[in-house]
Amino acid sequence: MGFPVLLEVRGLEVSYGGIHAVKGVDLEVREGELVCLIGANGAGKSTTLRAVCGLLPARAGSVRYGGTDIAGVAMHELPRRGLVMVPEGRGIFPQLTVQENLAMGAYTRNDAGIAEDIERRYETFPRLKERRTQVAGTLSGGEQQMLAMGRALMARPKLLLLDEPSMGLAPRLVAKIFEIVRQIASQGVTILLVEQNARLALEVANRGYVMESGNITLSGEAEGLLESPKVREAYLGETA
């Protein structure tokens, strides 16, 4: 691909609680791509994402965003630079309304387009429009996931990090969330998606990385990974 690299991770190592969770990970995401990081529970996927954002300290390696090393950059500063994360567990403000949560997503902005962007989010997530005055903590799990994604988009991200967006959702809502992920990518937002549902992740992604026990063990075009006997047996429940 001829597009510039937006996120470059090299030799990333992360330890916490005596566990060496990430062991020298290399990955990159180019502008305009949707890249997925798949693997079993406990493989180190979410830990990698948290280290990229500075939520966990790296013991070795580098993380470059937009050509700049972002080690030491405060996490609240990253959205100003266009790097926004939707964490596992959603992380919404449960006591605020849907509309107030969306407005909070624009805390880094002072332009005149915030109200217009809220309306755009309601176009993407019609269910949230129906519940705009509802307290977010009373929403269903799927609605909270939509709200978390909508709030992240209010920062107008260049790179959106999605950590396990399908976790805990009913199958029909999982399909809806992935449909929205595809839609967001089609609008030009670069995405790094961490996801246990390997099939759905690879079906929406351009490229993918497979993570096992803190290491990247396989990478390539998503279509090729879907056909890989190793991926099909280990993650898609098929016999190679």
Secondary structure, DSSP 8 states (H G I E B T S, - for coil): --S-EEEEEEEEEEEETTEEEEEEEEEEEETT-EEEEE--TTSSHHHHHHHHHTSS--SEEEEEETTEE-TT--GGGGGGGTEEEE-TT----TTSBHHHHHHHTTTT--STTHHHHHHHHHHH-HHHHHTTTSBGGGS-HHHHHHHHHHHHHTT--SEEEEE-TTTT--HHHHHHHHHHHHHHHHTT-EEEEEES-HHHHHHH-SEEEEEETTEEEEEEEHHHHHH-HHHHHHTS----
